[in-house]
Amino acid sequence: MKKITSLFLLLIFVYSCGVKQTQSMLSDGDYDGAIYRAAEALRTNKTSKGKQDYIYLMEEAFAKAKERDLRTVEMLSKDANPANLEKIYNTYLQLNARQEKIRPLLPLRLIKEGRNAIFPFDDYSDEIVNSKNALSKYLYDNSKLLLKTNDKMSYRRAYDDFAYLESINPGYKDVKQLMDEAQFKGTDFVNVYTKNETNMVIPARLQSDLLDFSTFGLNDKWTVYHSNKQKGINYDYGLIVNFRQINISPEQVKEKEFIKEKQIKDGTKTLLDANGNVVKDSLGNPIKVDNFKTIRANVYEFRQFKACNVTAKVDYIDFRTNQLIDTFPLTSEFVFEYIYANYNGDRNACDTDYLPYFDRRAVPFPSNEQMVYDSGEDLKAKLKAIITRNKFRR
């Protein structure tokens, strides 16, 4: 019985909170929020007495929301500013959507008053179509004017407006074609290339990899990178990877000698006490223990080493003014290191992960060109990070 009472009180509390929140929305002018909460509450058991407050609240919120929206449309229409057309269109959509939110719940009976709640619906189809057509014409005409300017940002606004027009009125005139035009005109095209100020030959493979921007994933809606100039495109910016210095260390072989020792199990032996007597168990049998011996190895380690350090800078150039926009340092180091070893003694004295070195022999050092090329992955990652953090337009 106590559990039933507790559950009943909890339901009353939840209902009370829901009604109060809906009342608060109504008082704050959030009419559609109040309608949404009431509609959710009335989705089940709408005829129960406990749902009456929600019906009253929904009836009041609907009347106030409709009156507010129609007043807004009237005011915007009198202003006759074409910039208001989108607001007028969206307001008619809102008026219609509100009705469709409530329609499935009807009728809603007000028990005390013996009547159904009043929701005076109207047909807004003509207003929606007319306002959409007026908005479509305005967007189309205004965006075409933007395409006649000589400003990238205007082209991008034209694209966004054409895209919106296509979403509300698909297939309107030649909008898709004009969107392509706006996209092309609004795009910043960047020519990417390398310069070599070092006294070394930069491997062609490295330059090709660095300029393969298809693997960078950096092209976005308004920025496209080309390593090879294309006909018919006026490039806005240049991105130059300028190699300044390449330092390659001499080939080195460093030798090291050290001793490794380890104790290993070597059978068993009889346990003796401090006086050299045999220790026995409770049954009189001699106690056996593990016997350990020390193994040793003299290890001769050889470490092949060669390092390559590449220093470059990334220049951002504005081709329209032929001015340097910014410069960013770019450095990378690649290290070739190879270890092999031999020994005298027992190799098992060494740690297990060291044993493979004994099966190795000296290998040829990579060429200088290969060292420079092998620095490419690190250079490419750092170049991508620079471009990602530093856009041409901010």
Contacts in CASP RR format, 6 or more apart in sequence:
PFRMAT RR
TARGET T0000
AUTHOR 0000-0000-0000
METHOD contacts of the structure
MODEL  1
MKKITSLFLLLIFVYSCGVKQTQSMLSDGDYDGAIYRAAEALRTNKTSKG
KQDYIYLMEEAFAKAKERDLRTVEMLSKDANPANLEKIYNTYLQLNARQE
KIRPLLPLRLIKEGRNAIFPFDDYSDEIVNSKNALSKYLYDNSKLLLKTN
DKMSYRRAYDDFAYLESINPGYKDVKQLMDEAQFKGTDFVNVYTKNETNM
VIPARLQSDLLDFSTFGLNDKWTVYHSNKQKGINYDYGLIVNFRQINISP
EQVKEKEFIKEKQIKDGTKTLLDANGNVVKDSLGNPIKVDNFKTIRANVY
EFRQFKACNVTAKVDYIDFRTNQLIDTFPLTSEFVFEYIYANYNGDRNAC
DTDYLPYFDRRAVPFPSNEQMVYDSGEDLKAKLKAIITRNKFRR
15 50 0 8 1.000
18 37 0 8 1.000
18 41 0 8 1.000
19 53 0 8 1.000
19 54 0 8 1.000
19 57 0 8 1.000
21 37 0 8 1.000
22 34 0 8 1.000
22 37 0 8 1.000
22 38 0 8 1.000
22 41 0 8 1.000
22 53 0 8 1.000
22 54 0 8 1.000
22 57 0 8 1.000
23 34 0 8 1.000
23 57 0 8 1.000
25 31 0 8 1.000
25 33 0 8 1.000
25 34 0 8 1.000
25 37 0 8 1.000
25 61 0 8 1.000
26 34 0 8 1.000
26 57 0 8 1.000
26 60 0 8 1.000
26 61 0 8 1.000
26 64 0 8 1.000
29 64 0 8 1.000
31 61 0 8 1.000
31 62 0 8 1.000
31 64 0 8 1.000
31 65 0 8 1.000
31 68 0 8 1.000
32 61 0 8 1.000
32 65 0 8 1.000
32 94 0 8 1.000
32 98 0 8 1.000
33 61 0 8 1.000
34 57 0 8 1.000
34 58 0 8 1.000
34 61 0 8 1.000
35 58 0 8 1.000
35 61 0 8 1.000
35 62 0 8 1.000
35 65 0 8 1.000
35 98 0 8 1.000
35 101 0 8 1.000
35 102 0 8 1.000
36 101 0 8 1.000
37 54 0 8 1.000
38 54 0 8 1.000
38 55 0 8 1.000
38 57 0 8 1.000
38 58 0 8 1.000
38 61 0 8 1.000
39 58 0 8 1.000
39 101 0 8 1.000
39 102 0 8 1.000
39 105 0 8 1.000
41 51 0 8 1.000
41 54 0 8 1.000
42 51 0 8 1.000
42 54 0 8 1.000
42 55 0 8 1.000
42 58 0 8 1.000
42 105 0 8 1.000
42 108 0 8 1.000
43 105 0 8 1.000
45 51 0 8 1.000
46 55 0 8 1.000
46 105 0 8 1.000
46 108 0 8 1.000
47 109 0 8 1.000
49 111 0 8 1.000
52 110 0 8 1.000
52 111 0 8 1.000
52 112 0 8 1.000
55 108 0 8 1.000
55 109 0 8 1.000
55 110 0 8 1.000
55 117 0 8 1.000
56 110 0 8 1.000
56 117 0 8 1.000
58 102 0 8 1.000
58 108 0 8 1.000
58 117 0 8 1.000
59 108 0 8 1.000
59 110 0 8 1.000
59 117 0 8 1.000
59 118 0 8 1.000
59 119 0 8 1.000
62 98 0 8 1.000
62 102 0 8 1.000
62 119 0 8 1.000
65 98 0 8 1.000
66 95 0 8 1.000
66 98 0 8 1.000
66 120 0 8 1.000
69 91 0 8 1.000
69 94 0 8 1.000
69 95 0 8 1.000
70 95 0 8 1.000
72 87 0 8 1.000
72 91 0 8 1.000
73 88 0 8 1.000
73 91 0 8 1.000
73 92 0 8 1.000
76 84 0 8 1.000
76 87 0 8 1.000
76 88 0 8 1.000
76 91 0 8 1.000
77 84 0 8 1.000
77 88 0 8 1.000
82 138 0 8 1.000
82 142 0 8 1.000
85 131 0 8 1.000
85 134 0 8 1.000
85 135 0 8 1.000
85 138 0 8 1.000
86 135 0 8 1.000
88 131 0 8 1.000
88 134 0 8 1.000
88 135 0 8 1.000
89 128 0 8 1.000
89 131 0 8 1.000
89 132 0 8 1.000
89 134 0 8 1.000
89 135 0 8 1.000
89 168 0 8 1.000
92 124 0 8 1.000
92 127 0 8 1.000
92 128 0 8 1.000
92 131 0 8 1.000
93 128 0 8 1.000
95 122 0 8 1.000
95 124 0 8 1.000
96 124 0 8 1.000
96 125 0 8 1.000
96 128 0 8 1.000
99 119 0 8 1.000
99 121 0 8 1.000
99 122 0 8 1.000
102 119 0 8 1.000
103 121 0 8 1.000
106 116 0 8 1.000
106 119 0 8 1.000
107 116 0 8 1.000
107 117 0 8 1.000
108 116 0 8 1.000
108 117 0 8 1.000
109 115 0 8 1.000
109 116 0 8 1.000
109 117 0 8 1.000
110 116 0 8 1.000
110 117 0 8 1.000
132 168 0 8 1.000
132 169 0 8 1.000
133 169 0 8 1.000
135 168 0 8 1.000
136 165 0 8 1.000
136 168 0 8 1.000
136 169 0 8 1.000
136 172 0 8 1.000
139 161 0 8 1.000
139 162 0 8 1.000
139 164 0 8 1.000
139 165 0 8 1.000
140 162 0 8 1.000
140 165 0 8 1.000
140 172 0 8 1.000
140 173 0 8 1.000
140 175 0 8 1.000
142 161 0 8 1.000
143 157 0 8 1.000
143 158 0 8 1.000
143 161 0 8 1.000
143 162 0 8 1.000
143 165 0 8 1.000
143 178 0 8 1.000
143 182 0 8 1.000
144 158 0 8 1.000
144 178 0 8 1.000
146 154 0 8 1.000
146 155 0 8 1.000
146 157 0 8 1.000
146 158 0 8 1.000
146 161 0 8 1.000
146 182 0 8 1.000
147 154 0 8 1.000
147 155 0 8 1.000
147 158 0 8 1.000
147 178 0 8 1.000
147 181 0 8 1.000
147 182 0 8 1.000
147 185 0 8 1.000
149 155 0 8 1.000
152 185 0 8 1.000
152 186 0 8 1.000
152 188 0 8 1.000
152 236 0 8 1.000
155 182 0 8 1.000
155 185 0 8 1.000
155 186 0 8 1.000
156 182 0 8 1.000
156 186 0 8 1.000
156 222 0 8 1.000
158 178 0 8 1.000
158 182 0 8 1.000
159 179 0 8 1.000
159 182 0 8 1.000
159 183 0 8 1.000
159 186 0 8 1.000
162 175 0 8 1.000
162 178 0 8 1.000
162 179 0 8 1.000
162 182 0 8 1.000
163 179 0 8 1.000
165 172 0 8 1.000
165 175 0 8 1.000
166 172 0 8 1.000
166 175 0 8 1.000
166 176 0 8 1.000
166 179 0 8 1.000
183 221 0 8 1.000
186 222 0 8 1.000
187 222 0 8 1.000
187 223 0 8 1.000
187 224 0 8 1.000
188 222 0 8 1.000
188 223 0 8 1.000
188 224 0 8 1.000
188 236 0 8 1.000
188 237 0 8 1.000
188 392 0 8 1.000
188 393 0 8 1.000
189 224 0 8 1.000
189 226 0 8 1.000
189 233 0 8 1.000
189 234 0 8 1.000
189 235 0 8 1.000
189 236 0 8 1.000
189 237 0 8 1.000
190 223 0 8 1.000
190 224 0 8 1.000
190 225 0 8 1.000
190 226 0 8 1.000
190 235 0 8 1.000
190 236 0 8 1.000
190 237 0 8 1.000
190 238 0 8 1.000
190 239 0 8 1.000
190 392 0 8 1.000
191 226 0 8 1.000
191 227 0 8 1.000
191 229 0 8 1.000
191 235 0 8 1.000
191 237 0 8 1.000
191 238 0 8 1.000
191 239 0 8 1.000
191 319 0 8 1.000
192 211 0 8 1.000
192 213 0 8 1.000
192 225 0 8 1.000
192 226 0 8 1.000
192 227 0 8 1.000
192 238 0 8 1.000
192 239 0 8 1.000
192 240 0 8 1.000
192 241 0 8 1.000
193 211 0 8 1.000
193 227 0 8 1.000
193 238 0 8 1.000
193 239 0 8 1.000
193 240 0 8 1.000
193 241 0 8 1.000
194 202 0 8 1.000
194 207 0 8 1.000
194 210 0 8 1.000
194 211 0 8 1.000
194 240 0 8 1.000
194 241 0 8 1.000
194 242 0 8 1.000
194 243 0 8 1.000
195 240 0 8 1.000
195 241 0 8 1.000
195 242 0 8 1.000
195 243 0 8 1.000
196 202 0 8 1.000
196 243 0 8 1.000
197 242 0 8 1.000
197 243 0 8 1.000
197 244 0 8 1.000
197 245 0 8 1.000
198 243 0 8 1.000
198 244 0 8 1.000
198 245 0 8 1.000
198 246 0 8 1.000
200 246 0 8 1.000
200 368 0 8 1.000
200 372 0 8 1.000
201 369 0 8 1.000
202 243 0 8 1.000
202 372 0 8 1.000
203 369 0 8 1.000
203 372 0 8 1.000
203 373 0 8 1.000
205 373 0 8 1.000
206 372 0 8 1.000
206 373 0 8 1.000
206 375 0 8 1.000
206 376 0 8 1.000
206 379 0 8 1.000
209 376 0 8 1.000
209 380 0 8 1.000
210 241 0 8 1.000
210 376 0 8 1.000
210 379 0 8 1.000
210 380 0 8 1.000
210 383 0 8 1.000
211 227 0 8 1.000
212 227 0 8 1.000
213 219 0 8 1.000
213 225 0 8 1.000
213 226 0 8 1.000
213 227 0 8 1.000
216 225 0 8 1.000
216 380 0 8 1.000
216 384 0 8 1.000
216 387 0 8 1.000
218 225 0 8 1.000
218 384 0 8 1.000
218 387 0 8 1.000
218 388 0 8 1.000
219 225 0 8 1.000
222 393 0 8 1.000
223 391 0 8 1.000
223 392 0 8 1.000
223 393 0 8 1.000
225 239 0 8 1.000
226 233 0 8 1.000
226 235 0 8 1.000
229 235 0 8 1.000
235 319 0 8 1.000
236 318 0 8 1.000
236 319 0 8 1.000
236 320 0 8 1.000
236 392 0 8 1.000
237 316 0 8 1.000
237 317 0 8 1.000
237 318 0 8 1.000
237 319 0 8 1.000
237 325 0 8 1.000
237 392 0 8 1.000
238 315 0 8 1.000
238 316 0 8 1.000
238 317 0 8 1.000
238 318 0 8 1.000
238 319 0 8 1.000
239 314 0 8 1.000
239 315 0 8 1.000
239 316 0 8 1.000
239 317 0 8 1.000
239 387 0 8 1.000
240 314 0 8 1.000
240 315 0 8 1.000
240 317 0 8 1.000
241 312 0 8 1.000
241 314 0 8 1.000
241 330 0 8 1.000
241 383 0 8 1.000
242 312 0 8 1.000
242 313 0 8 1.000
242 314 0 8 1.000
242 315 0 8 1.000
243 310 0 8 1.000
243 311 0 8 1.000
243 312 0 8 1.000
244 311 0 8 1.000
244 312 0 8 1.000
244 313 0 8 1.000
245 309 0 8 1.000
245 310 0 8 1.000
245 311 0 8 1.000
246 308 0 8 1.000
246 309 0 8 1.000
246 310 0 8 1.000
246 311 0 8 1.000
246 372 0 8 1.000
247 308 0 8 1.000
247 309 0 8 1.000
247 311 0 8 1.000
248 306 0 8 1.000
248 307 0 8 1.000
248 308 0 8 1.000
248 309 0 8 1.000
248 368 0 8 1.000
248 371 0 8 1.000
248 372 0 8 1.000
249 305 0 8 1.000
249 306 0 8 1.000
249 307 0 8 1.000
249 308 0 8 1.000
250 306 0 8 1.000
251 304 0 8 1.000
251 305 0 8 1.000
251 306 0 8 1.000
251 365 0 8 1.000
252 304 0 8 1.000
252 305 0 8 1.000
252 306 0 8 1.000
253 302 0 8 1.000
253 303 0 8 1.000
253 304 0 8 1.000
253 305 0 8 1.000
253 362 0 8 1.000
254 302 0 8 1.000
254 303 0 8 1.000
254 305 0 8 1.000
255 300 0 8 1.000
255 301 0 8 1.000
255 302 0 8 1.000
255 303 0 8 1.000
256 300 0 8 1.000
256 301 0 8 1.000
256 302 0 8 1.000
256 303 0 8 1.000
257 298 0 8 1.000
257 299 0 8 1.000
257 300 0 8 1.000
257 301 0 8 1.000
258 299 0 8 1.000
258 301 0 8 1.000
259 296 0 8 1.000
259 297 0 8 1.000
259 298 0 8 1.000
259 299 0 8 1.000
260 296 0 8 1.000
260 297 0 8 1.000
260 299 0 8 1.000
260 349 0 8 1.000
260 350 0 8 1.000
260 351 0 8 1.000
261 294 0 8 1.000
261 295 0 8 1.000
261 296 0 8 1.000
261 297 0 8 1.000
261 349 0 8 1.000
262 294 0 8 1.000
262 295 0 8 1.000
262 348 0 8 1.000
262 349 0 8 1.000
262 350 0 8 1.000
263 292 0 8 1.000
263 293 0 8 1.000
263 294 0 8 1.000
263 295 0 8 1.000
264 292 0 8 1.000
264 293 0 8 1.000
264 295 0 8 1.000
264 348 0 8 1.000
265 290 0 8 1.000
265 291 0 8 1.000
265 292 0 8 1.000
266 291 0 8 1.000
266 292 0 8 1.000
266 293 0 8 1.000
267 290 0 8 1.000
267 291 0 8 1.000
268 288 0 8 1.000
268 289 0 8 1.000
268 290 0 8 1.000
268 291 0 8 1.000
269 288 0 8 1.000
269 289 0 8 1.000
269 290 0 8 1.000
269 291 0 8 1.000
270 278 0 8 1.000
270 279 0 8 1.000
270 286 0 8 1.000
270 287 0 8 1.000
270 288 0 8 1.000
270 289 0 8 1.000
271 278 0 8 1.000
271 279 0 8 1.000
271 286 0 8 1.000
271 287 0 8 1.000
271 288 0 8 1.000
271 289 0 8 1.000
272 278 0 8 1.000
272 279 0 8 1.000
273 279 0 8 1.000
278 286 0 8 1.000
279 286 0 8 1.000
279 287 0 8 1.000
280 286 0 8 1.000
280 287 0 8 1.000
281 287 0 8 1.000
295 345 0 8 1.000
295 346 0 8 1.000
295 348 0 8 1.000
295 349 0 8 1.000
296 345 0 8 1.000
296 346 0 8 1.000
296 349 0 8 1.000
297 343 0 8 1.000
297 344 0 8 1.000
297 345 0 8 1.000
297 346 0 8 1.000
297 347 0 8 1.000
297 348 0 8 1.000
297 349 0 8 1.000
297 350 0 8 1.000
298 343 0 8 1.000
298 344 0 8 1.000
298 345 0 8 1.000
299 341 0 8 1.000
299 342 0 8 1.000
299 343 0 8 1.000
299 350 0 8 1.000
300 341 0 8 1.000
300 342 0 8 1.000
300 343 0 8 1.000
301 339 0 8 1.000
301 340 0 8 1.000
301 341 0 8 1.000
301 357 0 8 1.000
302 339 0 8 1.000
302 340 0 8 1.000
302 341 0 8 1.000
302 362 0 8 1.000
303 337 0 8 1.000
303 338 0 8 1.000
303 339 0 8 1.000
304 336 0 8 1.000
304 337 0 8 1.000
304 338 0 8 1.000
304 339 0 8 1.000
304 340 0 8 1.000
304 362 0 8 1.000
304 363 0 8 1.000
304 365 0 8 1.000
305 335 0 8 1.000
305 336 0 8 1.000
305 337 0 8 1.000
306 335 0 8 1.000
306 336 0 8 1.000
306 365 0 8 1.000
306 366 0 8 1.000
306 371 0 8 1.000
307 333 0 8 1.000
307 334 0 8 1.000
307 335 0 8 1.000
307 336 0 8 1.000
307 371 0 8 1.000
308 333 0 8 1.000
308 334 0 8 1.000
308 335 0 8 1.000
308 368 0 8 1.000
308 371 0 8 1.000
308 372 0 8 1.000
308 374 0 8 1.000
308 375 0 8 1.000
309 331 0 8 1.000
309 332 0 8 1.000
309 333 0 8 1.000
310 331 0 8 1.000
310 332 0 8 1.000
310 333 0 8 1.000
310 334 0 8 1.000
310 372 0 8 1.000
310 375 0 8 1.000
310 376 0 8 1.000
310 379 0 8 1.000
311 329 0 8 1.000
311 330 0 8 1.000
311 331 0 8 1.000
312 329 0 8 1.000
312 330 0 8 1.000
312 331 0 8 1.000
312 379 0 8 1.000
313 327 0 8 1.000
313 328 0 8 1.000
313 329 0 8 1.000
313 330 0 8 1.000
314 327 0 8 1.000
314 328 0 8 1.000
314 329 0 8 1.000
314 330 0 8 1.000
314 383 0 8 1.000
314 386 0 8 1.000
314 387 0 8 1.000
315 324 0 8 1.000
315 326 0 8 1.000
315 327 0 8 1.000
316 324 0 8 1.000
316 325 0 8 1.000
316 326 0 8 1.000
316 327 0 8 1.000
316 328 0 8 1.000
316 390 0 8 1.000
316 392 0 8 1.000
317 323 0 8 1.000
317 324 0 8 1.000
317 325 0 8 1.000
318 324 0 8 1.000
318 325 0 8 1.000
325 392 0 8 1.000
326 390 0 8 1.000
328 386 0 8 1.000
328 390 0 8 1.000
330 379 0 8 1.000
330 382 0 8 1.000
330 383 0 8 1.000
330 386 0 8 1.000
331 382 0 8 1.000
332 375 0 8 1.000
332 376 0 8 1.000
332 378 0 8 1.000
332 379 0 8 1.000
332 382 0 8 1.000
333 375 0 8 1.000
333 378 0 8 1.000
334 371 0 8 1.000
334 374 0 8 1.000
334 375 0 8 1.000
334 376 0 8 1.000
334 378 0 8 1.000
336 365 0 8 1.000
336 366 0 8 1.000
336 371 0 8 1.000
336 374 0 8 1.000
338 360 0 8 1.000
338 362 0 8 1.000
338 363 0 8 1.000
339 357 0 8 1.000
339 360 0 8 1.000
340 357 0 8 1.000
340 358 0 8 1.000
340 360 0 8 1.000
340 361 0 8 1.000
340 362 0 8 1.000
341 354 0 8 1.000
341 357 0 8 1.000
341 358 0 8 1.000
341 360 0 8 1.000
342 358 0 8 1.000
343 350 0 8 1.000
343 358 0 8 1.000
347 355 0 8 1.000
347 358 0 8 1.000
350 358 0 8 1.000
366 374 0 8 1.000
END
